[in-house]
């Protein structure tokens, strides 16, 4: 895995973790408003999109399926618990 790929993975995982942490903190005070949820998602989205900005347009388009997969995998790992409990590695 190249250094660029590792950095992209790190940024995506961190964005997902930060998004879920922010949601959990907001939810402790009660229901999360639509506006607060949009803000949480926007902050996570911004980090991911900024990490793709240096790539040419065609390469960003080619990376999209991998980015979506990594976002979903990071989300599931965090929701499942520390280290992705229940996931055979």
Secondary structure by P-SEA (a helix, b strand, c coil): ccaaaaaaaaaaaaaaaaaaaaaaaaaaaccccaaaaaaaaaaaaaaaaaaaccccaaaaaaaaaaaaaaaaaaaaaaaaccccccccc
